[in-house]
Amino acid sequence: MNISNGKNPEEKKPSRRDEFRRAFCVGDEYSEKLNEDEMEFLSDIADNIHRRGLTVAAIPFLLFHKPLNVVGSNLLQMGEFFLDNDPVEIFLRRFLGSKYTHELLVKTMEKRRAIDHLVELLEAKV
């Protein structure tokens, strides 16, 4: 056993191919848990969708676009620099009230579990 570098020599180093295979992974889609603020945010979104009578249409829309939630959240984050986030803030204020921010929307939509949770909330209302 080589004690000088503190590593176990029997431990296999991943091959270069394995390193590249995982280079662009976004991780396990359920590894990040939603916190209380995000759960309340999604619950309010589900309540507003249901109140407007769009529950049945929203469920397949969300499921079809689920793979794009990370891309959408990144676009919203980039839009903060170009649009000074006013259009998003105005939409959030009109749709959900002044309680929620652009940052909470981006942070929530970055988590892949958010779409599944929103669909579960909507399905419970049908």
PyMOL CGO cylinders between C-alpha atoms (Angstrom):
from pymol import cmd
from pymol.cgo import CYLINDER

trace = [
    CYLINDER, 0.00, 0.00, 0.00, 1.35, 3.37, -1.00, 0.3, 1, 1, 1, 1, 1, 1,
    CYLINDER, 1.35, 3.37, -1.00, 0.89, 5.71, 1.94, 0.3, 1, 1, 1, 1, 1, 1,
    CYLINDER, 0.89, 5.71, 1.94, 2.82, 8.63, 0.52, 0.3, 1, 1, 1, 1, 1, 1,
    CYLINDER, 2.82, 8.63, 0.52, -0.01, 10.08, -1.60, 0.3, 1, 1, 1, 1, 1, 1,
    CYLINDER, -0.01, 10.08, -1.60, -2.88, 8.94, 0.65, 0.3, 1, 1, 1, 1, 1, 1,
    CYLINDER, -2.88, 8.94, 0.65, -4.66, 7.05, -2.16, 0.3, 1, 1, 1, 1, 1, 1,
    CYLINDER, -4.66, 7.05, -2.16, -5.46, 3.40, -2.36, 0.3, 1, 1, 1, 1, 1, 1,
    CYLINDER, -5.46, 3.40, -2.36, -3.51, 1.90, -5.32, 0.3, 1, 1, 1, 1, 1, 1,
    CYLINDER, -3.51, 1.90, -5.32, -6.20, -0.77, -5.79, 0.3, 1, 1, 1, 1, 1, 1,
    CYLINDER, -6.20, -0.77, -5.79, -8.79, 1.91, -6.56, 0.3, 1, 1, 1, 1, 1, 1,
    CYLINDER, -8.79, 1.91, -6.56, -9.39, 2.05, -10.32, 0.3, 1, 1, 1, 1, 1, 1,
    CYLINDER, -9.39, 2.05, -10.32, -9.26, 5.39, -12.00, 0.3, 1, 1, 1, 1, 1, 1,
    CYLINDER, -9.26, 5.39, -12.00, -12.20, 5.91, -14.41, 0.3, 1, 1, 1, 1, 1, 1,
    CYLINDER, -12.20, 5.91, -14.41, -11.23, 5.65, -18.03, 0.3, 1, 1, 1, 1, 1, 1,
    CYLINDER, -11.23, 5.65, -18.03, -11.17, 8.71, -20.25, 0.3, 1, 1, 1, 1, 1, 1,
    CYLINDER, -11.17, 8.71, -20.25, -14.20, 7.32, -22.07, 0.3, 1, 1, 1, 1, 1, 1,
    CYLINDER, -14.20, 7.32, -22.07, -16.18, 7.07, -18.80, 0.3, 1, 1, 1, 1, 1, 1,
    CYLINDER, -16.18, 7.07, -18.80, -15.24, 10.64, -17.91, 0.3, 1, 1, 1, 1, 1, 1,
    CYLINDER, -15.24, 10.64, -17.91, -16.53, 11.94, -21.25, 0.3, 1, 1, 1, 1, 1, 1,
    CYLINDER, -16.53, 11.94, -21.25, -19.67, 9.84, -21.02, 0.3, 1, 1, 1, 1, 1, 1,
    CYLINDER, -19.67, 9.84, -21.02, -20.65, 11.71, -17.85, 0.3, 1, 1, 1, 1, 1, 1,
    CYLINDER, -20.65, 11.71, -17.85, -19.34, 15.10, -18.94, 0.3, 1, 1, 1, 1, 1, 1,
    CYLINDER, -19.34, 15.10, -18.94, -22.74, 16.57, -19.79, 0.3, 1, 1, 1, 1, 1, 1,
    CYLINDER, -22.74, 16.57, -19.79, -24.95, 14.72, -17.32, 0.3, 1, 1, 1, 1, 1, 1,
    CYLINDER, -24.95, 14.72, -17.32, -27.42, 16.87, -15.45, 0.3, 1, 1, 1, 1, 1, 1,
    CYLINDER, -27.42, 16.87, -15.45, -27.62, 14.37, -12.62, 0.3, 1, 1, 1, 1, 1, 1,
    CYLINDER, -27.62, 14.37, -12.62, -30.39, 12.32, -11.16, 0.3, 1, 1, 1, 1, 1, 1,
    CYLINDER, -30.39, 12.32, -11.16, -33.67, 14.09, -11.85, 0.3, 1, 1, 1, 1, 1, 1,
    CYLINDER, -33.67, 14.09, -11.85, -34.96, 13.42, -8.35, 0.3, 1, 1, 1, 1, 1, 1,
    CYLINDER, -34.96, 13.42, -8.35, -31.77, 14.21, -6.42, 0.3, 1, 1, 1, 1, 1, 1,
    CYLINDER, -31.77, 14.21, -6.42, -32.77, 17.79, -5.64, 0.3, 1, 1, 1, 1, 1, 1,
    CYLINDER, -32.77, 17.79, -5.64, -35.68, 18.17, -3.27, 0.3, 1, 1, 1, 1, 1, 1,
    CYLINDER, -35.68, 18.17, -3.27, -38.12, 21.04, -3.45, 0.3, 1, 1, 1, 1, 1, 1,
    CYLINDER, -38.12, 21.04, -3.45, -38.08, 23.32, -0.42, 0.3, 1, 1, 1, 1, 1, 1,
    CYLINDER, -38.08, 23.32, -0.42, -41.15, 24.77, 1.27, 0.3, 1, 1, 1, 1, 1, 1,
    CYLINDER, -41.15, 24.77, 1.27, -41.19, 28.02, -0.73, 0.3, 1, 1, 1, 1, 1, 1,
    CYLINDER, -41.19, 28.02, -0.73, -40.98, 26.14, -4.01, 0.3, 1, 1, 1, 1, 1, 1,
    CYLINDER, -40.98, 26.14, -4.01, -43.76, 23.75, -2.97, 0.3, 1, 1, 1, 1, 1, 1,
    CYLINDER, -43.76, 23.75, -2.97, -45.99, 26.71, -2.06, 0.3, 1, 1, 1, 1, 1, 1,
    CYLINDER, -45.99, 26.71, -2.06, -45.10, 28.41, -5.36, 0.3, 1, 1, 1, 1, 1, 1,
    CYLINDER, -45.10, 28.41, -5.36, -46.07, 25.31, -7.36, 0.3, 1, 1, 1, 1, 1, 1,
    CYLINDER, -46.07, 25.31, -7.36, -49.26, 24.91, -5.33, 0.3, 1, 1, 1, 1, 1, 1,
    CYLINDER, -49.26, 24.91, -5.33, -50.28, 28.49, -6.14, 0.3, 1, 1, 1, 1, 1, 1,
    CYLINDER, -50.28, 28.49, -6.14, -49.55, 27.90, -9.83, 0.3, 1, 1, 1, 1, 1, 1,
    CYLINDER, -49.55, 27.90, -9.83, -51.71, 24.76, -9.76, 0.3, 1, 1, 1, 1, 1, 1,
    CYLINDER, -51.71, 24.76, -9.76, -54.53, 26.66, -8.00, 0.3, 1, 1, 1, 1, 1, 1,
    CYLINDER, -54.53, 26.66, -8.00, -54.45, 29.40, -10.64, 0.3, 1, 1, 1, 1, 1, 1,
    CYLINDER, -54.45, 29.40, -10.64, -54.42, 26.93, -13.52, 0.3, 1, 1, 1, 1, 1, 1,
    CYLINDER, -54.42, 26.93, -13.52, -57.36, 25.07, -12.00, 0.3, 1, 1, 1, 1, 1, 1,
    CYLINDER, -57.36, 25.07, -12.00, -59.28, 28.29, -11.29, 0.3, 1, 1, 1, 1, 1, 1,
    CYLINDER, -59.28, 28.29, -11.29, -58.94, 29.30, -14.94, 0.3, 1, 1, 1, 1, 1, 1,
    CYLINDER, -58.94, 29.30, -14.94, -60.24, 25.91, -16.12, 0.3, 1, 1, 1, 1, 1, 1,
    CYLINDER, -60.24, 25.91, -16.12, -57.00, 24.88, -17.82, 0.3, 1, 1, 1, 1, 1, 1,
    CYLINDER, -57.00, 24.88, -17.82, -56.17, 21.82, -15.73, 0.3, 1, 1, 1, 1, 1, 1,
    CYLINDER, -56.17, 21.82, -15.73, -56.88, 19.19, -18.39, 0.3, 1, 1, 1, 1, 1, 1,
    CYLINDER, -56.88, 19.19, -18.39, -54.93, 21.09, -21.06, 0.3, 1, 1, 1, 1, 1, 1,
    CYLINDER, -54.93, 21.09, -21.06, -52.02, 21.92, -18.74, 0.3, 1, 1, 1, 1, 1, 1,
    CYLINDER, -52.02, 21.92, -18.74, -51.20, 18.33, -17.75, 0.3, 1, 1, 1, 1, 1, 1,
    CYLINDER, -51.20, 18.33, -17.75, -50.20, 17.03, -21.23, 0.3, 1, 1, 1, 1, 1, 1,
    CYLINDER, -50.20, 17.03, -21.23, -48.55, 20.38, -22.04, 0.3, 1, 1, 1, 1, 1, 1,
    CYLINDER, -48.55, 20.38, -22.04, -46.34, 20.10, -18.96, 0.3, 1, 1, 1, 1, 1, 1,
    CYLINDER, -46.34, 20.10, -18.96, -45.54, 16.44, -19.58, 0.3, 1, 1, 1, 1, 1, 1,
    CYLINDER, -45.54, 16.44, -19.58, -44.61, 17.03, -23.22, 0.3, 1, 1, 1, 1, 1, 1,
    CYLINDER, -44.61, 17.03, -23.22, -42.34, 19.94, -22.32, 0.3, 1, 1, 1, 1, 1, 1,
    CYLINDER, -42.34, 19.94, -22.32, -40.82, 18.39, -19.19, 0.3, 1, 1, 1, 1, 1, 1,
    CYLINDER, -40.82, 18.39, -19.19, -37.39, 17.78, -20.81, 0.3, 1, 1, 1, 1, 1, 1,
    CYLINDER, -37.39, 17.78, -20.81, -37.15, 21.50, -21.57, 0.3, 1, 1, 1, 1, 1, 1,
    CYLINDER, -37.15, 21.50, -21.57, -37.67, 22.86, -18.06, 0.3, 1, 1, 1, 1, 1, 1,
    CYLINDER, -37.67, 22.86, -18.06, -33.93, 23.24, -17.40, 0.3, 1, 1, 1, 1, 1, 1,
    CYLINDER, -33.93, 23.24, -17.40, -33.43, 24.97, -20.77, 0.3, 1, 1, 1, 1, 1, 1,
    CYLINDER, -33.43, 24.97, -20.77, -36.40, 27.25, -20.06, 0.3, 1, 1, 1, 1, 1, 1,
    CYLINDER, -36.40, 27.25, -20.06, -35.10, 28.18, -16.64, 0.3, 1, 1, 1, 1, 1, 1,
    CYLINDER, -35.10, 28.18, -16.64, -31.70, 28.98, -18.13, 0.3, 1, 1, 1, 1, 1, 1,
    CYLINDER, -31.70, 28.98, -18.13, -33.33, 31.17, -20.78, 0.3, 1, 1, 1, 1, 1, 1,
    CYLINDER, -33.33, 31.17, -20.78, -35.26, 32.99, -18.06, 0.3, 1, 1, 1, 1, 1, 1,
    CYLINDER, -35.26, 32.99, -18.06, -32.03, 33.51, -16.18, 0.3, 1, 1, 1, 1, 1, 1,
    CYLINDER, -32.03, 33.51, -16.18, -30.30, 34.88, -19.29, 0.3, 1, 1, 1, 1, 1, 1,
    CYLINDER, -30.30, 34.88, -19.29, -33.31, 37.08, -19.96, 0.3, 1, 1, 1, 1, 1, 1,
    CYLINDER, -33.31, 37.08, -19.96, -32.69, 38.73, -16.62, 0.3, 1, 1, 1, 1, 1, 1,
    CYLINDER, -32.69, 38.73, -16.62, -29.62, 40.40, -18.13, 0.3, 1, 1, 1, 1, 1, 1,
    CYLINDER, -29.62, 40.40, -18.13, -31.16, 41.36, -21.46, 0.3, 1, 1, 1, 1, 1, 1,
    CYLINDER, -31.16, 41.36, -21.46, -34.71, 42.26, -20.43, 0.3, 1, 1, 1, 1, 1, 1,
    CYLINDER, -34.71, 42.26, -20.43, -34.02, 43.52, -16.92, 0.3, 1, 1, 1, 1, 1, 1,
    CYLINDER, -34.02, 43.52, -16.92, -36.55, 40.80, -15.83, 0.3, 1, 1, 1, 1, 1, 1,
    CYLINDER, -36.55, 40.80, -15.83, -39.51, 43.21, -16.06, 0.3, 1, 1, 1, 1, 1, 1,
    CYLINDER, -39.51, 43.21, -16.06, -41.71, 41.03, -18.34, 0.3, 1, 1, 1, 1, 1, 1,
    CYLINDER, -41.71, 41.03, -18.34, -41.30, 38.03, -16.04, 0.3, 1, 1, 1, 1, 1, 1,
    CYLINDER, -41.30, 38.03, -16.04, -41.99, 40.07, -12.90, 0.3, 1, 1, 1, 1, 1, 1,
    CYLINDER, -41.99, 40.07, -12.90, -45.11, 41.60, -14.49, 0.3, 1, 1, 1, 1, 1, 1,
    CYLINDER, -45.11, 41.60, -14.49, -46.36, 38.14, -15.48, 0.3, 1, 1, 1, 1, 1, 1,
    CYLINDER, -46.36, 38.14, -15.48, -45.73, 36.75, -11.99, 0.3, 1, 1, 1, 1, 1, 1,
    CYLINDER, -45.73, 36.75, -11.99, -47.48, 39.73, -10.34, 0.3, 1, 1, 1, 1, 1, 1,
    CYLINDER, -47.48, 39.73, -10.34, -50.56, 39.38, -12.55, 0.3, 1, 1, 1, 1, 1, 1,
    CYLINDER, -50.56, 39.38, -12.55, -50.73, 35.61, -12.38, 0.3, 1, 1, 1, 1, 1, 1,
    CYLINDER, -50.73, 35.61, -12.38, -49.71, 34.93, -8.77, 0.3, 1, 1, 1, 1, 1, 1,
    CYLINDER, -49.71, 34.93, -8.77, -49.46, 38.26, -6.96, 0.3, 1, 1, 1, 1, 1, 1,
    CYLINDER, -49.46, 38.26, -6.96, -46.42, 40.18, -5.75, 0.3, 1, 1, 1, 1, 1, 1,
    CYLINDER, -46.42, 40.18, -5.75, -45.34, 37.44, -3.37, 0.3, 1, 1, 1, 1, 1, 1,
    CYLINDER, -45.34, 37.44, -3.37, -43.10, 35.53, -5.82, 0.3, 1, 1, 1, 1, 1, 1,
    CYLINDER, -43.10, 35.53, -5.82, -39.93, 36.62, -7.60, 0.3, 1, 1, 1, 1, 1, 1,
    CYLINDER, -39.93, 36.62, -7.60, -38.14, 35.92, -10.83, 0.3, 1, 1, 1, 1, 1, 1,
    CYLINDER, -38.14, 35.92, -10.83, -35.36, 34.17, -8.88, 0.3, 1, 1, 1, 1, 1, 1,
    CYLINDER, -35.36, 34.17, -8.88, -37.79, 31.75, -7.23, 0.3, 1, 1, 1, 1, 1, 1,
    CYLINDER, -37.79, 31.75, -7.23, -39.29, 30.87, -10.62, 0.3, 1, 1, 1, 1, 1, 1,
    CYLINDER, -39.29, 30.87, -10.62, -35.84, 30.14, -12.09, 0.3, 1, 1, 1, 1, 1, 1,
    CYLINDER, -35.84, 30.14, -12.09, -34.66, 28.21, -9.03, 0.3, 1, 1, 1, 1, 1, 1,
    CYLINDER, -34.66, 28.21, -9.03, -37.83, 26.09, -8.98, 0.3, 1, 1, 1, 1, 1, 1,
    CYLINDER, -37.83, 26.09, -8.98, -37.87, 25.34, -12.70, 0.3, 1, 1, 1, 1, 1, 1,
    CYLINDER, -37.87, 25.34, -12.70, -34.21, 24.27, -12.65, 0.3, 1, 1, 1, 1, 1, 1,
    CYLINDER, -34.21, 24.27, -12.65, -35.25, 21.24, -10.63, 0.3, 1, 1, 1, 1, 1, 1,
    CYLINDER, -35.25, 21.24, -10.63, -36.65, 18.44, -12.76, 0.3, 1, 1, 1, 1, 1, 1,
    CYLINDER, -36.65, 18.44, -12.76, -38.86, 17.30, -9.90, 0.3, 1, 1, 1, 1, 1, 1,
    CYLINDER, -38.86, 17.30, -9.90, -40.82, 20.58, -10.11, 0.3, 1, 1, 1, 1, 1, 1,
    CYLINDER, -40.82, 20.58, -10.11, -42.75, 19.60, -13.24, 0.3, 1, 1, 1, 1, 1, 1,
    CYLINDER, -42.75, 19.60, -13.24, -43.69, 16.20, -11.80, 0.3, 1, 1, 1, 1, 1, 1,
    CYLINDER, -43.69, 16.20, -11.80, -44.87, 17.82, -8.59, 0.3, 1, 1, 1, 1, 1, 1,
    CYLINDER, -44.87, 17.82, -8.59, -46.93, 20.40, -10.49, 0.3, 1, 1, 1, 1, 1, 1,
    CYLINDER, -46.93, 20.40, -10.49, -48.55, 17.64, -12.57, 0.3, 1, 1, 1, 1, 1, 1,
    CYLINDER, -48.55, 17.64, -12.57, -49.34, 15.69, -9.37, 0.3, 1, 1, 1, 1, 1, 1,
    CYLINDER, -49.34, 15.69, -9.37, -50.99, 18.78, -7.88, 0.3, 1, 1, 1, 1, 1, 1,
    CYLINDER, -50.99, 18.78, -7.88, -53.06, 19.31, -11.02, 0.3, 1, 1, 1, 1, 1, 1,
    CYLINDER, -53.06, 19.31, -11.02, -54.09, 15.66, -11.21, 0.3, 1, 1, 1, 1, 1, 1,
    CYLINDER, -54.09, 15.66, -11.21, -55.33, 15.87, -7.62, 0.3, 1, 1, 1, 1, 1, 1,
    CYLINDER, -55.33, 15.87, -7.62, -57.63, 18.73, -8.64, 0.3, 1, 1, 1, 1, 1, 1,
    CYLINDER, -57.63, 18.73, -8.64, -59.24, 16.91, -11.61, 0.3, 1, 1, 1, 1, 1, 1,
]
cmd.load_cgo(trace, "trace")
